[in-house]
Amino acid sequence: MAKPLSFADRVAVVTGAGGGLGRQYALDLAKRGCKVVVNDLGGTFDGSGQSSRAADKVVEEITAAGGEAIANYNSVTDGDAIIKAAVDKWGRVDILINNAGILRDRSLAKMTDEDWKLVVDVHLNGVFKCSKAAWSFMLKQGYGRIVNVSSASGLYGNYGQVNYSMAKSGIVGMTKSMALEGKKRGILCNVIVPVAASRMTETVMPPDLLSQLSPEFVSPLVVAMCHETYQGSGDVFEAGAGWFAKVLTQRSRGVTVKWPYQPEDLLNEGIQKTMADFSRDAVYPNSSGEALMSLMQTRGDAVTPPSAVQPQTSGSTMKAARIFDIIKAYFDHPSKPGSPLVKKLGTTYTFEIYEGKKVGVGKSRKWTLNLKDGAGKCYEAEEVDGACTISLIDANFMALVKDELQPQAAFMQGKLKIRGDLGAAMKFTPDVLPKFDPSLADDASLSPAEVVEVFLKSSPVSKM
């Protein structure tokens, strides 16, 4: 069995600790030696009224069990007074659990300014006021643990709770920013999203469900996050009925569209589908920096908006098209000559070939060489879909095919640009492309399949 967590000599402030989850947090911390300020205004769940009885009763429970606790009856909007109570009594504050909350549920059309303001004051401003008051002491100590209580409504929204869900969502963003500011100073800040019975949930949950959602099932995780051995910060956890899960923000790879584009372009079925595709390269950014970095990494894969696409004409002079037609026929051949390449490389390349004199300027066409699946295949692609993208102009591609230009030299000279999987890029050599006799490729009287037949008769095994 793991060594019991001790909170000896630690001081905690728990807001909204007169009942429900807050009470349980206070009891469990005190049970492990923590000195606790039990804060509760003593009002009803809608924020009206005031009474000292709720906080006093919890203090009585703690002291009767041999623990140390004092009551505090201030509103969380007076965070300075709440934290002062802890410092005046014990000289420090190590732990802050921002748990206090009220509900004023109404649909948006019926919500009053007071409904909005009171909920925001308690949940959002209360967390700010108490955290700011505790922060200066924690900075001096070089130590602190703050757990802010959010809600599933804050993560996912809920009908009739635009005020509550906004405030609880704001707590998540606030906590992540606090975590960034505090980590190097020993102050760790995290979020708990409890699913538990309380005064606020008993009006909307059936009795049989409430019995399965005791605060006792959530409190152990909160206590663990308050301990000095827990080193996570900026974490968000959902918990209830013995179930625990970490919550992350997932973002699809998305799609970068070349400017200029129109509103109609962004409603295009293909672009909408790519925007919502989480099956390929979805990311879990954990900071604004990571979010920006993943955005920048996709910019090289920009697609042309449908309104700007010009149909391909039969008069295209791109010589690479003929080569890729032959490569396609090569991989489609019944003898499967590309199998050794698939076995050796196991990756995919998209070749982005430009008609003009500079990569990235003018019209381009794309072909993907799949050397990962089956016996390999080659096809013209509408968008970049290879692990590694190789961009060059048509003339330089032809020089590459004819061994007149080496990939490494082309890259160093800026004639060839690579993005995507660097491991795949390192595997790319001229041998990736079948070595056809240029005169065969230039012979317009031969179909791509006929060029392949001639090539295979003279070289039955794929050169690698």
Helices and strands as residue ranges (DSSP letters): E 11-14, H 20-31, E 35-39, H 53-64, E 69-72, H 79-90, E 95-98, H 113-120, I 121-125, H 126-141, E 144-149, H 152-156, H 162-182, G 183-185, E 187-194, H 207-212, G 215-217, H 219-226, E 236-240, E 243-246, H 263-266, H 269-275, H 288-297, G 299-301, G 306-308, H 320-332, H 339-345, E 347-354, E 364-371, E 377-381, E 388-393, H 394-401, H 407-412, E 417-420, H 422-427, G 430-432, H 438-442, H 448-458
